[in-house]
Amino acid sequence: MFTKSTKTNTVHILLLEQLRDVESCLLYFESFMRAACIQETAHETLKGLGANVGEAEAKADISLRKMIDSLQGQSYLPSTREDIISVATSCDKIANKCEGIANHVVYQRFSFPSQFSEDLLKIVSITHNQFEVLESSITKLFTNFGEFLRDHSILDEIRNFESQVDRIEHKLNEEIYALDIELAARMQLAKHVESLCDISDTIENIADKMQIMLITRKA
């Protein structure tokens, strides 16, 4: 079972630290995307913002390793250790995806067409809100596991956010492939949109993973 949260629960403290670092990476990524959606943004400016995302991702990696190391000597069941590591490493993928998108946009010297800016930034905003709900869900594993075991409807909120992103992605793809530009350019733009939306998919997958964890622990 998950241990109740206390000031001395090192695993919980370090997991929360990792989640904060992942959220910080999301915030840097949001700044990056705002700049990438402005045609006039200089490449060096975008490169610097991308570097911020990379540094935040590296910090999240360090937090993840510290949390995993802290599991040594703890009294968790092996299955619980595996679940904690699985959730933490899945959260780390969120930061990895942010860095990956930023890198590809910088390498390609790509900027998003202005007519798509509103929808793209809406995806980023929804994804951030979705991650905040995920953070709350993970905290419940440690602070109120019994209640979370009985009622995990909060995970449905995460899925609802992902559905919103799906609808925007579908709309964008229709608009992108209707553009009068080279097919390769349309495919490049659609690929960046797909990668952006994949962050939300990753968060939903973590929610699904958590629901499986809870169901397998029900008497």
C-alpha positions in Angstrom: 0.0 0.0 0.0 1.0 3.6 -0.4 2.3 5.3 2.7 0.4 8.2 4.2 2.1 11.5 3.5 4.3 12.9 6.3 7.1 15.3 6.5 9.5 12.4 6.7 8.2 10.5 3.7 11.2 11.0 1.4 9.7 9.3 -1.6 6.6 11.5 -1.6 8.6 14.6 -1.1 11.0 13.8 -4.0 8.2 12.7 -6.2 6.5 16.0 -5.7 9.8 17.7 -6.5 10.0 15.8 -9.7 6.4 16.8 -10.7 7.2 20.4 -10.0 10.2 20.2 -12.3 8.1 18.6 -15.0 5.5 21.4 -14.6 8.3 24.0 -14.8 9.4 22.4 -18.1 5.8 22.7 -19.3 5.8 26.4 -18.4 9.1 27.0 -20.3 7.6 25.1 -23.2 4.6 27.3 -23.2 6.8 30.4 -23.5 8.7 28.6 -26.3 5.4 27.9 -28.2 4.2 31.5 -27.8 7.4 32.7 -29.5 7.2 29.9 -32.2 3.7 31.1 -33.1 5.0 34.6 -33.9 6.5 34.7 -37.4 8.8 37.6 -36.5 10.5 35.8 -33.7 14.3 35.7 -34.3 15.9 32.3 -34.6 18.3 33.1 -31.8 15.5 34.1 -29.5 13.7 30.8 -30.2 16.9 28.9 -29.7 17.4 30.5 -26.3 13.8 29.6 -25.2 14.4 26.1 -26.5 17.5 25.9 -24.3 15.4 26.8 -21.3 13.1 23.9 -22.0 16.1 21.6 -22.3 17.6 22.8 -19.0 14.2 22.2 -17.3 14.0 18.7 -18.8 17.5 17.9 -17.4 16.5 19.1 -14.0 13.4 16.9 -14.1 15.7 13.9 -15.0 17.8 14.6 -11.9 14.7 14.7 -9.7 13.5 11.4 -11.1 16.8 9.7 -10.3 16.8 11.1 -6.8 13.3 9.8 -6.2 14.1 6.3 -7.5 17.2 6.2 -5.4 15.1 7.1 -2.3 13.1 3.9 -2.7 16.0 1.9 -1.4 15.4 0.8 2.2 11.8 1.9 2.1 9.1 -0.5 3.4 7.0 -0.5 0.2 5.8 -3.8 -1.4 7.7 -4.7 -4.6 4.5 -4.1 -6.6 4.1 -0.6 -5.1 7.7 0.3 -5.8 7.2 -0.7 -9.4 4.0 1.4 -9.6 5.7 4.5 -8.2 8.6 4.1 -10.6 6.2 3.5 -13.5 4.2 6.7 -12.8 7.4 8.8 -12.2 9.1 7.6 -15.4 5.9 8.2 -17.4 5.7 11.8 -16.0 9.4 12.2 -17.1 8.3 11.5 -20.7 6.2 14.6 -20.6 9.3 16.8 -20.1 11.1 14.7 -22.8 8.4 15.4 -25.3 8.5 19.1 -24.6 12.2 19.1 -25.2 11.9 17.0 -28.3 9.3 19.4 -29.9 11.4 22.4 -29.0 14.5 20.9 -30.5 12.9 19.9 -33.8 11.3 23.3 -34.2 14.7 25.0 -33.6 16.6 22.6 -35.9 14.1 23.1 -38.7 14.0 26.8 -38.2 10.3 26.3 -38.2 7.6 28.8 -37.2 3.9 28.0 -37.0 1.5 29.8 -39.3 -0.2 32.7 -37.5 -3.7 31.4 -38.4 -3.2 28.4 -36.1 -1.7 30.2 -33.2 -4.9 30.4 -31.1 -5.6 26.7 -31.4 -2.0 25.7 -30.8 -1.7 27.7 -27.6 -5.1 26.5 -26.5 -3.7 22.9 -26.7 -0.7 24.0 -24.6 -2.9 25.6 -22.0 -5.3 22.6 -21.8 -2.3 20.3 -21.4 -1.0 22.3 -18.5 -4.4 22.2 -16.8 -4.5 18.5 -17.4 -1.1 18.0 -15.8 -2.2 20.0 -12.7 -5.1 17.5 -12.3 -2.6 14.6 -12.7 -0.4 16.1 -10.0 -3.4 16.2 -7.6 -4.2 12.6 -8.5 -0.7 11.4 -7.8 -0.7 13.3 -4.4 -3.8 11.4 -3.5 -1.9 8.1 -3.7 0.1 9.2 -0.7 -2.2 11.6 1.2 -5.6 9.9 0.9 -5.2 6.5 -0.7 -8.3 4.9 0.9 -10.6 7.6 -0.5 -8.9 7.6 -3.8 -9.3 3.8 -4.0 -13.1 4.3 -3.5 -13.5 7.3 -5.8 -11.1 8.0 -8.6 -13.4 10.0 -10.7 -10.8 12.8 -10.8 -9.0 10.6 -13.4 -12.0 11.2 -15.7 -11.2 14.9 -15.7 -7.8 14.1 -17.2 -9.5 12.1 -20.0 -11.9 15.0 -20.6 -9.0 17.4 -21.2 -7.5 14.9 -23.6 -10.8 14.7 -25.5 -10.7 18.5 -25.8 -7.2 18.3 -27.3 -8.3 15.6 -29.7 -11.1 17.8 -31.0 -8.7 20.7 -31.7 -6.2 18.3 -33.3 -8.9 17.0 -35.7 -9.9 20.6 -36.6 -6.3 21.6 -37.2 -5.6 18.6 -39.4 -8.6 19.4 -41.6 -7.4 23.0 -41.9 -3.8 22.0 -42.5 -4.4 19.6 -45.3 -6.7 22.1 -47.0 -3.9 24.6 -47.3 -2.6 25.4 -50.8 1.0 24.6 -50.0 3.4 21.7 -50.8 2.3 18.4 -49.4 5.7 18.1 -47.6 5.0 21.4 -45.8 1.5 20.3 -44.8 2.9 17.0 -43.5 5.7 18.8 -41.5 3.1 21.1 -39.9 0.8 18.2 -39.1 3.6 16.3 -37.6 4.4 19.1 -35.2 0.7 19.3 -34.2 0.7 15.6 -33.6 3.7 15.8 -31.4 2.2 18.6 -29.4 -1.0 16.7 -28.8 0.9 13.6 -27.9 1.8 15.3 -24.6 -1.8 15.2 -23.6 -2.1 11.6 -24.7 0.9 10.7 -22.4 -0.9 12.3 -19.5 -4.0 10.4 -20.2 -2.0 7.2 -20.4 -0.6 7.9 -16.9 -4.2 8.3 -15.6 -5.1 4.9 -17.2 -2.1 3.4 -15.5 -3.1 4.8 -12.2 -6.7 3.4 -12.6 -5.2 0.0 -13.2 -3.1 0.3 -10.1 -6.2 1.2 -8.0 -8.4 -1.6 -9.4 -5.7 -4.3 -8.8 -5.6 -3.1 -5.1 -9.3 -3.3 -4.5 -10.4 -6.1 -2.2 
